[in-house]
Amino acid sequence: MRFSDFVVRGAIHPTLTAGSKEDVIRELVQGLVEAGRIDAAEHEAVVETVLERERLGSTGIGRGVAIPHAKHSSIGELSAAVGVSASGVDFESLDGEPTDLFFLLVSPPERSKDHLSVLEYASRQLRNDLFCRLLRQSQSTEDIEQLLQEADESSGSAFS
C-alpha cells in the first residue's frame, strides 16, 4: 500500500479548523463527502461509526498523531482524508499531548486485510520525525500531496 492508493486528493486539509475530537472527525469525513467518496446522506452514519471505534480506545497514537479509522458499508473503496491542525486538539492520545496530524481511514467492511495494510503503512510513515515535521510545515494541499508522493517514491528511506 502507498498513500497514492488511499489518500483522496480532495480530502486533504492543511488547515483544520476543528477544536474537538468529534469535530476533527466530522471535518475529515466531510472532506470525503466533498470528494465524492461518501454520499452526503451517509455523513452522520460514518461519523458515528468512527466515533464508536474511538470509544473502544483512542486512535491518537502519540507524538501529535492520530489515525482514526472505521469500516462502513456505504464506502466503495479504501479512502483516507489527511488533516493538519495548527493549534492541536485533545484527541485523548496515549501520551496525553495535543494532536495535530490526522489520517482518517474509512474502508468497505470486506476489505479488512487492506484496511490493516493501510493502517500499518500510515503508522510507519507517521513514526518518522522528519516526515511529521514536514507535514506540520506544509502550507497547502499541494505541499502535502508532494510530501505523500515523496514518501511513496522513497518507501520512507528519504525520511530516515
Stockholm file with secondary structure:
# STOCKHOLM 1.0

chainA/1-160         MRFSDFVVRGAIHPTLTAGSKEDVIRELVQGLVEAGRIDAAEHEAVVETVLERERLGSTGIGRGVAIPHAKHSSIGELSAAVGVSASGVDFESLDGEPTDLFFLLVSPPERSKDHLSVLEYASRQLRNDLFCRLLRQSQSTEDIEQLLQEADESSGSAFS
#=GR chainA/1-160 SS CCHHHHEEEEEEESSCCCCSHHHHHHHHHHHHHHTTSSCGGGHHHHHHHHHHHHHHSCCEEETTEECCEEECTTCSSCEEEEEEEEEEECCCCTTCCCEEEEEEEEECGGGHHHHHHHHHHHHHHHTCHHHHHHHHHCCSHHHHHHHHHHHHHHTTGGGC
#=GC SS_cons         CCHHHHEEEEEEESSCCCCSHHHHHHHHHHHHHHTTSSCGGGHHHHHHHHHHHHHHSCCEEETTEECCEEECTTCSSCEEEEEEEEEEECCCCTTCCCEEEEEEEEECGGGHHHHHHHHHHHHHHHTCHHHHHHHHHCCSHHHHHHHHHHHHHHTTGGGC
//
